[in-house]
Amino acid sequence: MSTSPKCAVCGEPAKRKCTRCGGVFCDLH
């Protein structure tokens, strides 16, 4: 893949920590 992985839940970059998905890093769920 040439693009950065995105969170399947919220669409944010995988390395971003998001509260929408339970406050974990997007690449962990």
C-alpha positions in Angstrom: 0.0 0.0 0.0 1.2 3.5 -0.8 -1.2 5.2 1.5 -1.1 5.3 5.3 -3.4 2.9 7.0 -6.7 4.5 8.2 -8.9 3.6 11.1 -11.8 1.4 9.8 -14.1 2.9 12.4 -13.5 6.7 12.2 -11.3 7.1 9.1 -8.5 8.9 11.0 -4.8 8.0 10.5 -3.9 4.7 12.2 -1.4 6.3 14.5 -3.8 8.8 15.9 -5.4 8.1 19.3 -9.1 8.6 19.0 -11.8 8.9 21.7 -14.5 7.9 19.3 -13.2 4.3 19.3 -12.7 3.9 23.0 -9.6 6.1 23.5 -7.1 3.6 21.9 -4.8 4.1 18.9 -6.7 3.6 15.7 -4.4 0.9 14.5 -5.2 -1.2 17.6 -8.8 -1.9 16.9 
